[in-house]
Structure formats: C-alpha cells, structure tokens
Amino acid sequence: MQSIELARALLRRKELQEKVDLLRHIKDDQLHETVMQRRQINETVDDIAAKVPKVSINEVTRAFDFHARQLREIDAAIQRANWETMIVVPDEALADFVSEE
C-alpha cells in the first residue's frame, strides 16, 4: 500500500477507465489478420485464406481483468476519501433559500 494524492488517484482512475473501455470493445476480427490469400488458379486449386492471431484472446482477457481490478481498487479508495474527507464551507453554502417577501 502507498499513499498518493487524491488528484493523482483521479488521473489514474481516468487512465484505467480508458484502458478498460478499449479492451472491452476489441472485436474478434481485430485479434486476427489475414496473411495469405490464394485465388483459384485452375479447377483443382481453390481460394485459400489464412488468419493468424495478432494476440491471443487469453492475453486480452488477462489485460482486461488486470485493469478492471485496478480500476475497482482506485474507485474504492476515492469513494472512501469522499466519505472521510471533511472540508470547510461558508454557512451560507448549506443554508436553504429564504424569500424576502
């Protein structure tokens, strides 16, 4: 555990949220690329296309899980700070409006 400034935690939260959002929207066709295509040359040779993985789905899942877990940890710490931190405000800031009529 380490202590960091709330501002730094908020920046880290934003960074983690962007990574989680990016990983969540990866589509299967983005994980593979076509590296070989072959069109029909004659009646005995057919069109051949091969796809190879750019990255494994397991690696994407592990990265997503890691960043999502870190995001939850940062969110929990920020929420805890929201409930435990006391600030000083003028009395008028908490008063209800009273009509002068």
C-alpha positions in Angstrom: 0.0 0.0 0.0 1.1 3.5 -0.7 -0.3 7.0 0.0 -0.9 9.2 -3.1 -2.6 12.5 -3.6 -6.3 12.3 -4.5 -5.6 14.2 -7.7 -3.2 11.5 -8.8 -5.7 8.8 -7.9 -8.3 10.6 -10.1 -5.9 10.7 -13.0 -5.0 7.0 -12.6 -8.7 6.2 -12.5 -9.3 8.0 -15.8 -6.3 6.2 -17.3 -7.6 2.8 -16.1 -11.1 3.5 -17.3 -9.8 4.3 -20.8 -7.9 1.0 -20.9 -10.9 -1.0 -19.7 -13.1 0.7 -22.3 -10.6 0.0 -25.1 -10.2 -3.7 -24.1 -13.9 -4.2 -23.7 -14.6 -3.1 -27.3 -12.0 -5.3 -29.1 -13.7 -7.4 -31.7 -12.6 -10.8 -32.8 -11.6 -9.5 -36.3 -9.1 -7.1 -34.6 -7.4 -10.1 -33.0 -6.5 -11.8 -36.3 -5.0 -10.7 -39.6 -5.1 -12.4 -43.0 -1.6 -13.2 -44.0 -2.2 -15.4 -47.0 -4.7 -15.4 -49.8 -4.8 -17.5 -52.9 -7.3 -17.3 -55.7 -8.4 -20.1 -57.9 -5.8 -20.7 -60.5 -7.5 -23.6 -62.2 -10.2 -26.2 -61.4 -8.0 -28.1 -58.9 -6.8 -25.1 -56.8 -9.2 -23.2 -54.7 -9.1 -19.8 -53.0 -7.1 -20.1 -49.7 -7.0 -17.6 -46.9 -5.2 -18.0 -43.6 -5.7 -16.0 -40.4 -3.1 -15.8 -37.7 -3.6 -14.3 -34.3 -2.1 -10.9 -33.6 -2.6 -11.5 -29.9 -4.4 -14.3 -28.0 -7.9 -13.8 -26.5 -6.4 -15.1 -23.2 -3.9 -12.2 -23.2 -6.7 -9.7 -23.9 -8.8 -11.2 -21.1 -5.9 -11.1 -18.7 -5.2 -7.4 -19.5 -8.9 -6.5 -19.2 -9.2 -8.3 -15.8 -6.0 -6.6 -14.5 -7.1 -3.1 -15.5 -10.6 -3.6 -14.3 -9.4 -4.9 -10.9 -7.1 -1.9 -10.6 -9.9 0.4 -11.5 -12.1 -1.0 -8.8 -9.4 -0.6 -6.2 -8.8 3.1 -7.2 -12.6 3.7 -7.2 -12.9 2.2 -3.7 -10.1 4.4 -2.4 -11.6 7.5 -4.0 -15.0 6.7 -2.6 -13.6 6.2 0.9 -11.8 9.6 0.6 -15.2 11.2 -0.4 -16.8 9.9 2.8 -13.9 10.6 5.2 -12.7 13.9 4.0 -14.0 17.0 5.7 -13.9 20.4 4.1 -14.7 23.9 5.4 -17.5 25.8 3.6 -19.3 29.0 4.5 -22.5 28.6 6.4 -24.5 30.2 3.6 -23.4 27.4 1.3 -25.5 24.9 3.3 -28.5 27.2 4.1 -31.8 26.9 2.3 -33.1 29.8 0.3 -35.5 32.1 2.2 -37.6 34.5 0.2 -37.5 38.2 1.3 -41.2 38.7 0.6 
